[in-house]
């Protein structure tokens, strides 16, 4: 296995764990910090895919601006957590149904996969939508 593949799996595992901590953390500040960690891991995966611009953009825009603003708002509001967690059990059945549907759909997509390469038909003119918009390729 190549080194970049190992790095991808490490960053993907950290991304999934930090994303789970975002939604399971009881403290909103800790949840926001786990979201920052998730953004950095997503940026690292984009760096592995040689999409440096998107990685830098993710770090600058989301971590640098939006998350800092979110942290300041959460820290300044002094949120009462008991009120937020009071209605959790009321929404648990519908959330479980939606979660099960998403897991079943993802499993079906992974099991059956997409179309094979030979099944896709190419457009006859090969210029596609750009030709129809009268743009030069």
FENWO-V294708 format. One record per run of one state. SS is the DSSP state (~ for helix, > for strand, _ for the rest). FROM is the first residue (numbers start at 1). TO is the last residue. Records with the same first field share a line. If there is no record, write none. Layout:
SS->FROM-TO / FROM-TO
//
This chain:
_->1-2 / 25-27 / 49-51 / 78-80 / 87-87 / 113-116 / 120-127 / 133-137
~->3-24 / 28-48 / 52-77 / 81-86 / 88-112 / 117-119 / 128-132
//
